[in-house]
Amino acid sequence: MTLASATVRSGRHGPPGNRTDGRPDRGAGTWFLVLPALIPILVLSVGPLLYGIALAFTDAQSGRTRSTQWTGTLNFQDLLHDGLFWESFRIGLVWAVGVTVPQFVLALGLALLLNENLRMRWLARALAIIPWAMPEVVVGIMWRLVYNPDAGILNETIRDLGLGDGRDWLTGLATALPAVILVGVWSGMPQTTVALLAGLQNTPHELHEAAALDGAGAWRRFRTVTWPAIRPVALSITALNFIWNFNSFALVYVLTNGGPGGRTRLPMLFAYEEAFRYGQFGYAAAMGCVMVAVISVILAVYLAGRLGGGDER
């Protein structure tokens, strides 16, 4: 037997954990290191998700003594004919788009401003993230005071300026949803600003200098240098914001509790009422499955369109 064949034979039949080329196989060790981070995800995220999907195919209710029965797709069939749910879904889409788009535009402008070499820039950056540091419940209570029809600062300002007597913003059928959207934009803008500001700071300054030397104005530099650099960040934060906004619960719950007349009843509020007010756990779980599926399709189309329209490299 030659030396080469002996080497191959020894490598092929070497001790466990070794590759055939003599190098150690780190696959098992890698999984062992990832396991501590993987277990919480499986227990706290994947497990409840699978349980919720299974619950959607049952007649689970609260306060029942008999065992839960498997009903197949009955909950989904009922959901297809539930006009109240689809109306809440429409309101949820209006809310999510109405918050996400202005949130991004305003955050982009603020990030561009904070990226400039201004005096006291550190203070401005600190003040800009204050709404992000406030819990949603506190934000909701604070804005309820702002919108208070009798002593709220908004109506007081309107009266002082002689623009009228003000109105009850959160109970008016025409003003409730716009008023809540304004609060959503205000409370969520800081996180978008921070993400975009981080992307701006990672843009090489030499590119701006080269564009300026070529005679490019501010808008052209933004379009040809700044936007391509922050485009991946903008795409990611916009998609995340849309998901977060569509799944909002606490802020709208504190502000309006879904009123008036269901004008601000988001899908999450509708599912919450079905589960914990009326005890229809299986039906509420079916709502959650439909929301996840529809939003996943919308995001897939959005991301495919944005990524497909990107610059070729």
C-alpha positions as CSV (number, residue, x, y, z in Angstrom):
1,M,0.0,0.0,0.0
2,T,1.4,3.3,-1.0
3,L,1.8,6.4,1.2
4,A,-0.9,8.3,-0.7
5,S,-3.5,5.5,-0.3
6,A,-2.6,5.1,3.3
7,T,-3.2,8.8,3.8
8,V,-6.6,8.7,2.1
9,R,-7.6,5.6,4.0
10,S,-6.6,7.2,7.3
11,G,-8.5,10.4,6.5
12,R,-11.6,8.5,5.4
13,H,-11.7,6.3,8.4
14,G,-10.3,8.8,10.9
15,P,-11.8,9.6,14.3
16,P,-15.4,11.0,14.5
17,G,-15.6,14.7,13.9
18,N,-12.8,14.9,11.3
19,R,-13.3,15.7,7.6
20,T,-12.0,13.4,4.9
21,D,-9.3,16.0,4.2
22,G,-8.0,15.8,7.7
23,R,-9.5,19.1,9.0
24,P,-11.9,18.9,11.9
25,D,-15.7,19.1,11.2
26,R,-17.0,22.1,13.1
27,G,-20.7,21.5,12.2
28,A,-21.7,19.9,15.5
29,G,-19.7,22.5,17.5
30,T,-21.4,25.4,15.6
31,W,-24.9,24.0,16.3
32,F,-23.9,23.7,19.9
33,L,-23.0,27.3,20.1
34,V,-26.1,28.5,18.3
35,L,-28.4,26.4,20.5
36,P,-28.7,28.8,23.4
37,A,-30.0,31.5,21.0
38,L,-32.1,29.1,19.1
39,I,-34.1,27.7,22.0
40,P,-35.7,31.0,23.1
41,I,-36.8,31.6,19.5
42,L,-38.3,28.2,19.2
43,V,-40.0,28.4,22.6
44,L,-41.2,32.0,22.5
45,S,-41.8,32.6,18.7
46,V,-42.1,29.4,16.6
47,G,-44.0,27.4,19.3
48,P,-46.7,30.0,19.9
49,L,-47.0,30.6,16.1
50,L,-47.6,26.9,15.4
51,Y,-50.0,26.7,18.4
52,G,-52.0,29.7,17.1
53,I,-52.2,28.1,13.6
54,A,-53.5,24.9,15.1
55,L,-56.0,26.8,17.3
56,A,-57.4,28.4,14.1
57,F,-58.8,25.0,13.0
58,T,-60.7,24.4,16.3
59,D,-63.7,25.8,18.1
60,A,-61.7,26.8,21.1
61,Q,-63.7,29.2,23.4
62,S,-63.3,30.5,26.9
63,G,-65.2,29.1,29.9
64,R,-66.1,25.8,28.2
65,T,-66.0,22.6,30.1
66,R,-66.0,20.2,27.2
67,S,-62.9,19.5,25.1
68,T,-62.0,21.6,22.1
69,Q,-63.2,20.1,18.8
70,W,-61.4,20.1,15.5
71,T,-63.5,22.1,13.0
72,G,-61.2,22.2,9.9
73,T,-61.6,25.3,7.9
74,L,-64.9,26.4,9.4
75,N,-63.4,29.5,11.1
76,F,-61.9,30.6,7.8
77,Q,-65.1,30.1,5.9
78,D,-67.0,32.3,8.5
79,L,-64.2,34.9,8.3
80,L,-64.6,35.2,4.5
81,H,-68.2,36.5,5.1
82,D,-67.4,38.6,8.1
83,G,-67.8,42.2,6.8
84,L,-66.7,43.7,10.1
85,F,-63.4,42.0,10.0
86,W,-62.6,43.0,6.4
87,E,-63.7,46.6,7.3
88,S,-61.2,46.5,10.1
89,F,-58.6,45.1,7.7
90,R,-59.2,48.0,5.3
91,I,-58.8,50.5,8.2
92,G,-55.6,48.7,9.2
93,L,-54.2,49.2,5.8
94,V,-55.2,52.8,5.7
95,W,-53.6,53.3,9.1
96,A,-50.4,51.4,8.2
97,V,-49.8,53.3,5.0
98,G,-51.0,56.6,6.5
99,V,-48.4,56.3,9.3
100,T,-45.5,54.6,7.4
101,V,-45.3,57.0,4.4
102,P,-45.3,60.4,6.4
103,Q,-43.1,58.7,9.0
104,F,-40.5,57.9,6.4
105,V,-40.6,61.3,4.6
106,L,-40.3,63.3,7.8
107,A,-37.7,61.0,9.3
108,L,-35.6,61.3,6.1
109,G,-35.7,65.1,6.3
110,L,-34.8,65.1,10.0
111,A,-32.0,62.6,9.4
112,L,-30.6,64.8,6.6
113,L,-30.7,67.8,9.0
114,L,-29.1,66.0,11.9
115,N,-26.4,64.8,9.6
116,E,-25.2,68.3,8.9
117,N,-22.5,69.9,11.0
118,L,-24.7,72.1,13.1
119,R,-24.1,73.6,16.5
120,M,-25.6,71.6,19.4
121,R,-26.2,68.7,17.1
122,W,-25.8,66.2,19.9
123,L,-28.7,67.9,21.8
124,A,-30.9,67.9,18.8
125,R,-30.2,64.2,18.3
126,A,-31.0,63.4,21.9
127,L,-34.3,65.4,21.7
128,A,-35.3,63.7,18.5
129,I,-35.4,60.2,20.0
130,I,-37.5,61.2,23.1
131,P,-40.8,59.9,21.7
132,W,-39.1,56.5,21.0
133,A,-38.1,56.2,24.7
134,M,-41.7,56.7,25.8
135,P,-44.0,53.7,26.3
136,E,-47.0,53.6,23.9
137,V,-49.4,53.7,26.8
138,V,-47.8,57.0,28.1
139,V,-47.8,58.4,24.6
140,G,-51.5,57.6,24.3
141,I,-52.4,59.2,27.6
142,M,-50.4,62.3,26.8
143,W,-52.1,62.8,23.4
144,R,-55.5,62.2,24.9
145,L,-54.8,65.2,27.0
146,V,-53.6,67.1,23.9
147,Y,-56.9,66.2,22.1
148,N,-59.1,66.9,25.1
149,P,-62.1,68.9,23.8
150,D,-62.4,71.1,26.9
151,A,-58.9,71.8,28.2
152,G,-56.6,70.2,25.6
153,I,-53.7,72.3,24.3
154,L,-54.8,71.8,20.7
155,N,-58.3,73.3,21.1
156,E,-57.0,76.0,23.4
157,T,-54.6,77.1,20.7
158,I,-57.4,77.1,18.1
159,R,-59.5,79.3,20.3
160,D,-56.6,81.7,21.1
161,L,-56.0,82.1,17.3
162,G,-59.6,82.8,16.7
163,L,-60.0,79.8,14.4
164,G,-63.1,78.4,16.1
165,D,-64.2,76.6,19.3
166,G,-62.2,73.4,18.6
167,R,-63.7,70.0,18.4
168,D,-63.6,66.6,20.0
169,W,-60.9,65.1,17.8
170,L,-61.0,61.5,19.0
171,T,-64.7,61.0,19.0
172,G,-65.6,62.6,15.7
173,L,-66.3,60.2,12.8
174,A,-64.2,62.3,10.4
175,T,-61.3,63.2,12.6
176,A,-60.7,60.2,14.8
177,L,-58.5,58.2,12.3
178,P,-56.5,61.2,11.1
179,A,-55.9,62.2,14.7
180,V,-54.7,58.7,15.6
181,I,-52.5,58.6,12.5
182,L,-50.8,61.8,13.5
183,V,-49.9,60.3,16.9
184,G,-48.6,57.2,15.2
185,V,-46.3,59.3,13.0
186,W,-45.0,61.3,15.9
187,S,-44.3,58.3,18.1
188,G,-42.6,56.1,15.4
189,M,-40.6,58.7,13.6
190,P,-37.5,58.6,15.9
191,Q,-36.6,55.0,15.2
192,T,-36.8,55.6,11.4
193,T,-34.7,58.7,11.9
194,V,-32.0,56.8,13.8
195,A,-31.8,54.1,11.1
196,L,-31.6,56.6,8.2
197,L,-29.0,58.7,10.1
198,A,-26.9,55.6,10.6
199,G,-27.1,55.0,6.8
200,L,-26.1,58.6,6.1
201,Q,-23.1,58.5,8.3
202,N,-21.9,55.4,6.5
203,T,-21.9,57.2,3.2
204,P,-18.3,58.1,2.2
205,H,-17.9,61.9,2.3
206,E,-15.5,61.7,-0.7
207,L,-18.4,60.8,-3.0
208,H,-20.2,64.0,-2.1
209,E,-17.0,66.0,-2.6
210,A,-16.5,64.4,-6.0
211,A,-20.1,65.1,-7.1
212,A,-19.8,68.7,-5.9
213,L,-16.6,69.2,-7.9
214,D,-18.5,67.9,-11.0
215,G,-21.0,70.7,-10.5
216,A,-23.8,68.6,-9.0
217,G,-26.4,70.5,-7.0
218,A,-27.9,69.4,-3.7
219,W,-30.8,67.5,-5.3
220,R,-28.5,65.7,-7.8
221,R,-26.1,64.8,-5.0
222,F,-29.0,63.3,-3.0
223,R,-30.3,61.4,-6.0
224,T,-27.0,60.0,-7.3
225,V,-25.0,59.6,-4.1
226,T,-27.1,59.8,-0.9
227,W,-30.1,57.8,-1.9
228,P,-28.3,54.8,-3.5
229,A,-26.2,54.6,-0.3
230,I,-29.2,54.6,2.1
231,R,-31.6,52.7,-0.1
232,P,-31.1,49.3,1.5
233,V,-31.7,50.9,5.0
234,A,-34.7,52.7,3.7
235,L,-36.1,49.5,2.2
236,S,-35.6,47.6,5.4
237,I,-37.0,50.2,7.8
238,T,-40.0,50.9,5.6
239,A,-40.9,47.2,5.5
240,L,-40.5,46.9,9.3
241,N,-42.4,50.0,10.0
242,F,-45.3,48.7,7.9
243,I,-45.4,45.5,9.8
244,W,-45.2,47.3,13.2
245,N,-47.8,49.8,12.3
246,F,-50.3,47.3,10.9
247,N,-49.9,45.2,14.1
248,S,-50.3,48.2,16.4
249,F,-52.5,47.7,19.4
250,A,-51.6,49.6,22.6
251,L,-51.5,53.1,21.1
252,V,-54.9,53.0,19.4
253,Y,-56.4,51.0,22.3
254,V,-55.5,53.8,24.7
255,L,-56.5,56.6,22.4
256,T,-59.9,55.5,21.1
257,N,-60.4,51.8,22.0
258,G,-61.4,51.3,18.3
259,G,-64.1,54.0,18.3
260,P,-66.0,55.9,17.4
261,G,-68.3,53.5,15.6
262,G,-65.4,51.2,14.7
263,R,-63.6,54.0,12.7
264,T,-60.3,53.2,14.3
265,R,-60.8,49.5,15.0
266,L,-57.6,47.9,13.7
267,P,-57.4,44.2,13.0
268,M,-55.5,43.5,16.1
269,L,-58.2,45.3,18.2
270,F,-60.8,43.2,16.4
271,A,-59.0,40.0,17.1
272,Y,-58.4,41.0,20.7
273,E,-62.1,41.7,21.2
274,E,-63.1,38.4,19.7
275,A,-60.7,36.5,21.9
276,F,-60.9,38.2,25.3
277,R,-64.3,40.0,25.2
278,Y,-66.3,37.3,23.4
279,G,-64.1,34.3,24.2
280,Q,-63.8,33.1,20.6
281,F,-60.2,31.9,20.7
282,G,-60.4,29.8,17.6
283,Y,-62.0,32.5,15.5
284,A,-59.5,35.1,16.7
285,A,-56.6,32.7,15.9
286,A,-58.0,32.4,12.3
287,M,-58.0,36.2,12.1
288,G,-54.3,36.2,13.0
289,C,-53.5,33.6,10.4
290,V,-55.2,35.6,7.7
291,M,-53.5,38.8,8.7
292,V,-50.1,37.1,8.7
293,A,-50.8,35.6,5.2
294,V,-52.1,38.8,3.6
295,I,-49.3,41.0,5.0
296,S,-46.7,38.5,4.0
297,V,-48.0,38.6,0.4
298,I,-48.1,42.4,0.4
299,L,-44.6,42.7,1.7
300,A,-43.3,40.1,-0.7
301,V,-44.7,42.0,-3.7
302,Y,-43.4,45.3,-2.3
303,L,-39.9,43.9,-1.7
304,A,-39.8,42.2,-5.0
305,G,-40.7,45.4,-6.8
306,R,-38.2,47.5,-4.9
307,L,-35.4,45.0,-5.2
308,G,-36.2,44.3,-8.8
309,G,-36.0,48.0,-9.6
310,G,-32.6,48.4,-8.0
311,D,-29.4,49.4,-9.8
312,E,-27.5,46.6,-11.3
313,R,-24.0,46.1,-9.9
